Amino acid sequence: MRDPDAFYPGSRTREEWLAECAFDQACGGATITPGGAPLPGTEQAEQQPAEPAPAPAAPDPTTATIEDVAEFAPDPPQVVGEPDGIGVVGMPTNFVVDATEHTVTGDIFDIPVTVRFTPVSYVFDYGDGTRRETTSPGTSWQDLDVPQFTATDTSHSYGEPGEYEVGVTIRYAAEADAGGGWFPIAGLLELTAPTTVIRIVDVDTALVERTCAEDPSGPGC
């Protein structure tokens, strides 16, 4: 049964909200829970100015935006290039960034809360003018149980040898719980991981009569 205290934009479930807001920041806004403080600018005008002004509304963490929780964000993870930071011209180089769900406690408007950041999309910058956005942080060839130089969702093939600085921007959706259930935080938080240098080399192949094990002094050995 859905948590009655958890409200997501457009009557989405949490899973729907995380999936749909990965590429559409317009749907990342928070919905005010019943009884919560009104959004700024939506308060009704005072009809009887002679009466005492109502007491200020208590701080409401459900009105928080991504800027209010940015201080709780995780440290940007490092992007790794396979195999071992070296690639081959014309063959896939695999990239993986270790971004995971991050939960931390703190205060929003002086109210204790638990904040949860979930990575929802990744923008890989391969350093040669090519960028790719994906919902996957990448998976190592070993974990995929595939041979090296297999194309993956986050791999890239370079056309020229050289050294390239590769980075990734991670987009996080945020939620908070002030004791009454999780609610979404308006907006997406973008964190840029430190770049890593990948060296791309040109490899020439030739048919030889014997392997290097058989003839250590042979061509290319």
JOCORCOR-V363243 format. One record per pair of residues at least 12 apart in sequence whose C-alpha atoms are under 10 Angstrom apart, sorted by the first residue. I is the first residue (numbers start at 1). J is the second residue. If there is no record, write none. Layout:
((I & J) (I & J))
This chain:
((2 & 14) (3 & 180) (3 & 181) (3 & 182) (4 & 33) (4 & 180) (4 & 181) (4 & 182) (5 & 33) (5 & 34) (5 & 177) (5 & 179) (5 & 180) (5 & 181) (5 & 182) (5 & 183) (6 & 31) (6 & 32) (6 & 33) (6 & 175) (6 & 176) (6 & 177) (6 & 180) (6 & 181) (6 & 182) (6 & 183) (6 & 184) (7 & 30) (7 & 31) (7 & 32) (7 & 33) (7 & 34) (7 & 62) (7 & 181) (7 & 182) (7 & 183) (7 & 184) (8 & 27) (8 & 28) (8 & 29) (8 & 30) (8 & 31) (8 & 32) (8 & 33) (8 & 175) (8 & 182) (8 & 183) (8 & 184) (8 & 185) (9 & 21) (9 & 26) (9 & 27) (9 & 28) (9 & 29) (9 & 30) (9 & 31) (9 & 32) (9 & 183) (9 & 184) (9 & 186) (10 & 27) (10 & 28) (10 & 29) (10 & 30) (10 & 31) (11 & 31) (14 & 175) (14 & 182) (14 & 183) (14 & 184) (17 & 120) (17 & 173) (17 & 184) (18 & 118) (18 & 119) (18 & 120) (18 & 121) (18 & 172) (18 & 173) (18 & 174) (18 & 184) (19 & 120) (19 & 121) (19 & 135) (20 & 120) (21 & 120) (21 & 121) (21 & 171) (21 & 172) (21 & 173) (21 & 187) (21 & 188) (22 & 119) (22 & 120) (22 & 121) (22 & 122) (22 & 133) (22 & 134) (22 & 135) (22 & 171) (22 & 172) (22 & 173) (22 & 188) (23 & 120) (23 & 121) (23 & 122) (23 & 133) (23 & 134) (23 & 135) (23 & 171) (23 & 188) (24 & 187) (24 & 188) (25 & 171) (25 & 173) (25 & 186) (25 & 187) (25 & 188) (25 & 189) (26 & 186) (26 & 187) (26 & 188) (27 & 186) (27 & 187) (27 & 188) (28 & 65) (28 & 66) (28 & 173) (28 & 174) (28 & 184) (28 & 185) (28 & 186) (28 & 187) (28 & 188) (29 & 63) (29 & 64) (29 & 65) (29 & 66) (29 & 184) (29 & 185) (29 & 186) (29 & 187) (29 & 188) (30 & 62) (30 & 63) (30 & 64) (30 & 65) (30 & 175) (30 & 183) (30 & 184) (30 & 185) (30 & 186) (30 & 187) (31 & 62) (31 & 63) (31 & 183) (31 & 184) (31 & 185) (31 & 186) (32 & 60) (32 & 61) (32 & 62) (32 & 63) (32 & 64) (32 & 183) (32 & 184) (33 & 60) (33 & 62) (33 & 63) (33 & 180) (33 & 183) (35 & 60) (36 & 57) (36 & 58) (36 & 59) (36 & 60) (36 & 61) (36 & 62) (36 & 63) (37 & 56) (37 & 57) (37 & 58) (37 & 59) (37 & 60) (37 & 61) (37 & 62) (37 & 63) (38 & 57) (38 & 60) (38 & 63) (39 & 60) (39 & 62) (39 & 63) (40 & 63) (58 & 109) (59 & 108) (59 & 109) (59 & 110) (59 & 111) (60 & 108) (60 & 109) (60 & 110) (60 & 111) (60 & 178) (61 & 107) (61 & 108) (61 & 109) (61 & 110) (61 & 111) (61 & 112) (61 & 113) (61 & 176) (61 & 177) (61 & 178) (61 & 183) (61 & 185) (62 & 108) (62 & 175) (62 & 176) (62 & 177) (62 & 178) (62 & 182) (62 & 183) (62 & 184) (62 & 185) (62 & 186) (63 & 108) (63 & 109) (63 & 183) (63 & 184) (63 & 185) (63 & 186) (64 & 108) (64 & 109) (64 & 175) (64 & 176) (64 & 184) (64 & 185) (64 & 186) (64 & 187) (65 & 174) (65 & 175) (65 & 184) (65 & 185) (65 & 186) (65 & 187) (65 & 188) (65 & 189) (66 & 172) (66 & 173) (66 & 174) (66 & 175) (66 & 184) (66 & 185) (66 & 186) (66 & 187) (66 & 188) (66 & 189) (66 & 190) (67 & 185) (67 & 186) (67 & 187) (67 & 188) (67 & 189) (68 & 107) (68 & 108) (68 & 109) (68 & 185) (68 & 186) (69 & 106) (69 & 107) (69 & 108) (69 & 115) (69 & 116) (69 & 117) (69 & 174) (69 & 175) (69 & 176) (69 & 185) (69 & 189) (70 & 117) (70 & 174) (70 & 188) (70 & 189) (70 & 190) (71 & 106) (72 & 102) (72 & 103) (72 & 104) (72 & 105) (72 & 106) (72 & 107) (72 & 114) (72 & 115) (72 & 116) (72 & 117) (73 & 102) (73 & 103) (73 & 104) (73 & 115) (73 & 116) (73 & 117) (73 & 172) (73 & 174) (73 & 189) (73 & 190) (73 & 191) (74 & 99) (74 & 100) (74 & 101) (74 & 102) (74 & 103) (74 & 104) (74 & 116) (74 & 117) (74 & 172) (74 & 191) (75 & 99) (75 & 102) (75 & 191) (75 & 192) (75 & 193) (76 & 97) (76 & 98) (76 & 99) (76 & 168) (76 & 169) (76 & 170) (76 & 190) (76 & 191) (76 & 192) (76 & 193) (76 & 194) (77 & 97) (77 & 98) (77 & 99) (77 & 100) (77 & 168) (77 & 170) (77 & 191) (77 & 192) (77 & 193) (77 & 194) (77 & 195) (78 & 96) (78 & 97) (78 & 98) (78 & 99) (78 & 167) (78 & 168) (78 & 192) (78 & 193) (78 & 194) (78 & 195) (78 & 196) (79 & 95) (79 & 96) (79 & 97) (79 & 98) (79 & 99) (79 & 124) (79 & 137) (79 & 138) (79 & 166) (79 & 167) (79 & 168) (79 & 193) (79 & 194) (79 & 195) (79 & 196) (79 & 197) (80 & 94) (80 & 95) (80 & 96) (80 & 97) (80 & 98) (80 & 138) (80 & 140) (80 & 166) (80 & 167) (80 & 195) (80 & 196) (80 & 197) (80 & 198) (81 & 93) (81 & 94) (81 & 95) (81 & 96) (81 & 97) (81 & 140) (81 & 155) (81 & 166) (81 & 196) (81 & 197) (81 & 198) (81 & 199) (82 & 94) (82 & 95) (82 & 96) (82 & 140) (82 & 141) (82 & 148) (82 & 149) (82 & 155) (82 & 198) (83 & 95) (83 & 140) (83 & 141) (83 & 148) (83 & 149) (83 & 198) (84 & 198) (84 & 199) (85 & 163) (85 & 196) (85 & 197) (85 & 198) (85 & 199) (85 & 200) (86 & 163) (86 & 197) (86 & 198) (86 & 199) (86 & 200) (86 & 201) (87 & 149) (87 & 156) (87 & 157) (87 & 158) (87 & 161) (87 & 162) (87 & 163) (87 & 198) (87 & 199) (87 & 200) (87 & 201) (87 & 202) (87 & 203) (88 & 149) (88 & 157) (88 & 158) (88 & 159) (88 & 160) (88 & 161) (88 & 162) (88 & 199) (88 & 200) (88 & 201) (88 & 202) (88 & 203) (89 & 157) (89 & 158) (89 & 159) (89 & 160) (89 & 161) (89 & 162) (89 & 199) (89 & 200) (89 & 201) (89 & 202) (89 & 203) (90 & 149) (90 & 156) (90 & 157) (90 & 158) (90 & 159) (90 & 160) (90 & 161) (90 & 200) (90 & 201) (90 & 202) (90 & 203) (91 & 148) (91 & 149) (91 & 150) (91 & 151) (91 & 155) (91 & 156) (91 & 157) (91 & 158) (91 & 159) (91 & 200) (92 & 148) (92 & 149) (92 & 150) (92 & 151) (92 & 152) (92 & 154) (92 & 155) (92 & 156) (92 & 157) (92 & 158) (93 & 148) (93 & 149) (93 & 150) (93 & 151) (93 & 152) (93 & 154) (93 & 155) (93 & 156) (93 & 157) (93 & 158) (93 & 198) (93 & 200) (94 & 138) (94 & 139) (94 & 140) (94 & 141) (94 & 148) (94 & 149) (94 & 150) (94 & 151) (94 & 152) (94 & 153) (94 & 154) (94 & 155) (94 & 156) (94 & 157) (95 & 124) (95 & 126) (95 & 137) (95 & 138) (95 & 139) (95 & 140) (95 & 141) (95 & 152) (95 & 153) (95 & 154) (95 & 155) (95 & 156) (95 & 166) (95 & 167) (95 & 168) (95 & 198) (96 & 124) (96 & 136) (96 & 137) (96 & 138) (96 & 139) (96 & 140) (96 & 141) (96 & 153) (96 & 154) (96 & 155) (96 & 168) (97 & 122) (97 & 124) (97 & 136) (97 & 137) (97 & 138) (97 & 139) (97 & 140) (97 & 154) (97 & 167) (97 & 168) (97 & 169) (97 & 170) (97 & 193) (98 & 137) (98 & 138) (98 & 139) (99 & 118) (99 & 119) (99 & 120) (99 & 122) (99 & 136) (99 & 137) (99 & 138) (99 & 170) (99 & 172) (99 & 193) (100 & 117) (100 & 118) (100 & 119) (100 & 120) (100 & 137) (100 & 172) (101 & 116) (101 & 117) (101 & 118) (101 & 119) (101 & 120) (101 & 172) (101 & 173) (101 & 174) (102 & 115) (102 & 116) (102 & 117) (102 & 118) (102 & 119) (102 & 172) (102 & 174) (103 & 115) (103 & 116) (103 & 117) (103 & 118) (103 & 174) (103 & 175) (103 & 176) (104 & 116) (104 & 117) (104 & 176) (105 & 176) (105 & 177) (105 & 178) (107 & 178) (108 & 176) (108 & 178) (111 & 178) (112 & 177) (112 & 178) (112 & 179) (113 & 175) (113 & 176) (113 & 177) (113 & 178) (113 & 179) (113 & 182) (114 & 175) (114 & 176) (114 & 177) (114 & 178) (114 & 179) (114 & 182) (115 & 174) (115 & 175) (115 & 176) (115 & 177) (115 & 178) (115 & 182) (115 & 183) (115 & 184) (115 & 185) (116 & 172) (116 & 173) (116 & 174) (116 & 175) (116 & 176) (116 & 177) (116 & 182) (116 & 184) (116 & 185) (117 & 171) (117 & 172) (117 & 173) (117 & 174) (117 & 175) (117 & 176) (117 & 185) (117 & 188) (117 & 189) (118 & 170) (118 & 171) (118 & 172) (118 & 173) (118 & 174) (118 & 175) (118 & 188) (118 & 189) (119 & 135) (119 & 136) (119 & 137) (119 & 170) (119 & 171) (119 & 172) (119 & 173) (119 & 174) (119 & 188) (119 & 189) (119 & 190) (119 & 191) (120 & 134) (120 & 135) (120 & 136) (120 & 137) (120 & 170) (120 & 171) (120 & 172) (120 & 173) (120 & 188) (121 & 133) (121 & 134) (121 & 135) (121 & 136) (121 & 137) (121 & 169) (121 & 170) (121 & 171) (121 & 172) (121 & 173) (121 & 190) (122 & 134) (122 & 135) (122 & 136) (122 & 137) (122 & 138) (122 & 154) (122 & 168) (122 & 169) (122 & 170) (122 & 171) (122 & 172) (122 & 190) (122 & 191) (122 & 192) (123 & 135) (123 & 136) (123 & 137) (123 & 154) (123 & 167) (123 & 168) (123 & 169) (123 & 170) (123 & 171) (123 & 190) (123 & 192) (124 & 137) (124 & 154) (124 & 155) (124 & 156) (124 & 166) (124 & 167) (124 & 168) (124 & 169) (124 & 170) (124 & 192) (124 & 193) (125 & 156) (125 & 164) (125 & 165) (125 & 166) (125 & 167) (125 & 168) (125 & 169) (125 & 195) (126 & 154) (126 & 155) (126 & 156) (126 & 157) (126 & 158) (126 & 164) (126 & 165) (126 & 166) (126 & 167) (126 & 168) (126 & 195) (126 & 196) (126 & 197) (126 & 198) (127 & 158) (127 & 163) (127 & 164) (127 & 165) (127 & 166) (127 & 167) (127 & 195) (127 & 196) (127 & 197) (127 & 198) (128 & 158) (128 & 159) (128 & 160) (128 & 163) (128 & 164) (128 & 165) (128 & 166) (130 & 156) (130 & 158) (131 & 156) (131 & 166) (131 & 167) (131 & 168) (132 & 153) (132 & 154) (132 & 155) (132 & 156) (132 & 168) (133 & 153) (133 & 154) (133 & 168) (133 & 169) (133 & 170) (134 & 153) (134 & 154) (134 & 170) (135 & 153) (135 & 154) (135 & 170) (135 & 171) (136 & 153) (136 & 154) (137 & 153) (137 & 154) (137 & 168) (137 & 170) (138 & 152) (138 & 153) (138 & 154) (138 & 155) (139 & 152) (139 & 153) (139 & 154) (139 & 155) (140 & 152) (140 & 154) (157 & 200) (158 & 200) (158 & 201) (159 & 200) (159 & 202) (160 & 200) (160 & 201) (160 & 202) (161 & 199) (161 & 200) (161 & 201) (161 & 202) (161 & 203) (162 & 198) (162 & 199) (162 & 200) (162 & 201) (162 & 202) (163 & 197) (163 & 198) (163 & 199) (163 & 200) (163 & 201) (164 & 195) (164 & 196) (164 & 197) (164 & 198) (164 & 199) (164 & 200) (165 & 194) (165 & 195) (165 & 196) (165 & 197) (165 & 198) (165 & 199) (166 & 193) (166 & 194) (166 & 195) (166 & 196) (166 & 197) (166 & 198) (167 & 192) (167 & 193) (167 & 194) (167 & 195) (167 & 196) (167 & 197) (168 & 191) (168 & 192) (168 & 193) (168 & 194) (168 & 195) (168 & 196) (169 & 189) (169 & 190) (169 & 191) (169 & 192) (169 & 193) (169 & 194) (170 & 188) (170 & 189) (170 & 190) (170 & 191) (170 & 192) (170 & 193) (171 & 187) (171 & 188) (171 & 189) (171 & 190) (171 & 191) (171 & 192) (172 & 187) (172 & 188) (172 & 189) (172 & 190) (172 & 191) (173 & 185) (173 & 186) (173 & 187) (173 & 188) (173 & 189) (173 & 190) (174 & 186) (174 & 187) (174 & 188) (174 & 189) (204 & 220) (205 & 220) (206 & 219) (206 & 220) (207 & 219) (208 & 220))
